[in-house]
C-alpha cells in the first residue's frame, strides 16, 4: 500500500531536520507512542499502541535511517510486530524543501502488513494510516513551531 503527502511547516529546513531526528519530539508526535529510544546506529526502537478497525495492538519495532542527505532527505525503513494482530513493515522517503521561511515536507511510504491486520479491508487500513499521518504532522508542527498551524497540501501541490 502506498501513501504520500506533503505538509508546509512554518520553520526553517534545518530546524525541521533537527526535530525529525529528535527522539523527544518524535515521542510526543507519534500517535499512541509509549516508548521511543534512539539506538547507537542513529535509528530508533519504539512501542506504539494502535487501533485499526476492530484490531488493537501494541507494536514493538525498530526503524533505521538510510540514504541520509542532511538537511534535504532520508529514507526510513522499519518493521513493527503486534503479536497476534500481525506485523507492519515498510519504508518511507522523506524530503524537505525550503520555501521562504517555511519548509515543505513530502513523504512517500510503501507499507506491507500481515496477520489479522491483513484481513481488514485495505480502505479501512489506508484511512487509519492517513489519519495517523495527519495527527503525527500536526503534533510534529506544534513541537517545531508551537502555536503555528501546519498546512496540509493537496496532491496537486506535491
C-alpha positions as CSV (number, residue, x, y, z in Angstrom):
1,X,0.0,0.0,0.0
2,X,1.4,3.4,-0.9
3,X,0.7,6.6,1.0
4,X,2.0,10.0,0.2
5,X,1.5,13.5,1.4
6,X,3.0,16.9,1.8
7,X,2.9,19.4,4.7
8,X,4.0,23.0,4.9
9,X,5.7,23.6,8.3
10,X,6.4,27.2,9.3
11,X,10.0,26.7,10.3
12,X,13.5,26.6,8.6
13,X,14.5,23.4,6.9
14,X,17.5,22.9,9.3
15,X,15.2,23.1,12.3
16,X,12.7,20.7,10.8
17,X,15.5,18.2,10.0
18,X,16.9,18.5,13.6
19,X,13.4,17.9,15.1
20,X,12.8,14.9,12.7
21,X,15.8,13.3,14.3
22,X,15.0,14.2,18.0
23,X,13.6,11.2,20.0
24,X,11.8,13.5,22.4
25,X,10.0,15.4,19.6
26,X,9.1,12.1,17.8
27,X,7.8,10.5,21.0
28,X,5.4,13.5,21.5
29,X,4.4,13.5,17.9
30,X,3.7,9.8,17.1
31,X,0.1,8.9,17.9
32,X,-0.1,6.1,20.5
33,X,3.7,6.2,21.2
34,X,4.5,4.7,24.6
35,X,8.3,4.4,24.2
36,X,10.9,5.7,21.7
37,X,14.6,5.4,22.2
38,X,17.4,6.3,19.8
39,X,19.8,3.5,19.0
40,X,23.6,3.7,18.7
41,X,23.3,3.4,14.9
42,X,21.1,6.5,14.8
43,X,17.8,4.6,14.3
44,X,15.0,4.2,16.8
45,X,13.3,1.5,18.8
46,X,9.6,2.1,19.7
47,X,6.5,0.8,21.3
48,X,3.3,2.1,19.8
49,X,-0.3,1.3,20.7
50,X,-2.6,1.4,17.7
51,X,-6.2,0.5,16.8
52,X,-7.2,-0.3,13.2
53,X,-10.9,-1.0,13.0
54,X,-11.6,-3.9,15.4
55,X,-7.9,-4.7,15.9
56,X,-6.0,-3.1,18.8
57,X,-2.4,-4.0,19.4
58,X,0.8,-2.8,20.9
59,X,3.5,-2.8,18.2
60,X,7.2,-3.1,19.1
61,X,9.6,-2.3,16.3
62,X,12.6,-0.5,15.1
63,X,13.5,1.9,12.3
64,X,16.7,2.7,10.6
65,X,17.6,5.8,8.7
66,X,19.2,5.3,5.3
67,X,20.4,7.4,2.4
68,X,20.9,10.4,4.7
69,X,21.3,13.8,2.9
70,X,21.0,16.4,5.7
71,X,19.0,18.6,5.7
72,X,17.3,17.6,2.5
73,X,16.2,13.9,2.6
74,X,16.4,10.4,4.0
75,X,14.7,7.1,3.9
76,X,13.1,5.5,6.9
77,X,13.0,1.7,6.9
78,X,11.1,-0.1,9.7
79,X,9.2,-3.0,11.0
80,X,6.8,-3.5,13.9
81,X,5.3,-6.6,15.4
82,X,2.0,-6.6,17.2
83,X,1.7,-10.2,18.3
84,X,-1.5,-11.9,17.0
85,X,-2.6,-8.6,15.4
86,X,0.2,-9.1,12.9
87,X,3.0,-7.0,11.6
88,X,3.7,-3.9,9.6
89,X,6.8,-3.1,7.7
90,X,7.8,-0.6,5.1
91,X,9.9,2.3,4.0
92,X,9.3,6.0,3.6
93,X,11.2,8.6,1.5
94,X,11.2,12.0,3.2
95,X,12.3,15.2,1.5
96,X,12.5,18.7,2.9
97,X,12.3,21.7,0.6
98,X,12.9,25.2,1.9
99,X,10.3,27.7,0.7
100,X,10.8,31.2,2.1
101,X,10.8,30.9,5.9
102,X,8.9,27.6,5.8
103,X,9.6,24.0,4.9
104,X,7.6,21.7,2.7
105,X,7.9,18.1,4.0
106,X,7.0,15.5,1.4
107,X,6.8,11.7,2.1
108,X,6.1,8.6,0.0
109,X,5.5,5.5,2.1
110,X,5.3,1.9,1.0
111,X,3.8,-0.3,3.7
112,X,3.1,-4.0,3.9
113,X,1.0,-5.7,6.6
114,X,0.3,-9.3,7.7
115,X,-1.7,-11.2,10.3
116,X,-5.1,-10.1,11.4
117,X,-4.4,-6.6,10.1
118,X,-4.2,-8.0,6.6
119,X,-7.8,-9.4,7.0
120,X,-9.2,-5.9,7.5
121,X,-10.2,-4.1,4.3
122,X,-7.5,-2.1,2.7
123,X,-9.7,1.0,2.6
124,X,-10.0,1.0,6.4
125,X,-6.3,0.4,6.8
126,X,-5.4,3.2,4.4
127,X,-7.9,5.6,6.1
128,X,-6.4,4.9,9.5
129,X,-2.9,5.3,8.2
130,X,-3.8,8.7,6.7
131,X,-5.4,9.8,9.9
132,X,-2.3,8.8,11.9
133,X,-0.1,10.6,9.4
134,X,-2.2,13.8,9.8
135,X,-2.1,13.5,13.6
136,X,1.7,13.0,13.5
137,X,2.4,16.0,11.3
138,X,0.0,18.3,13.3
139,X,1.7,17.2,16.5
140,X,5.1,17.5,15.0
141,X,4.5,21.0,13.7
142,X,3.4,22.0,17.2
143,X,6.7,20.7,18.6
144,X,8.7,22.5,15.9
145,X,6.7,25.8,15.9
146,X,4.5,26.0,19.0
147,X,1.2,27.8,18.3
148,X,1.7,27.7,14.5
149,X,-0.5,25.7,12.1
150,X,0.8,23.1,9.7
151,X,-0.7,23.3,6.2
152,X,-1.6,20.0,4.6
153,X,-1.0,20.4,0.8
154,X,-3.3,18.9,-1.8
155,X,-1.9,16.1,-4.0
156,X,-1.7,18.6,-6.9
157,X,0.6,20.8,-4.7
158,X,3.0,17.9,-4.1
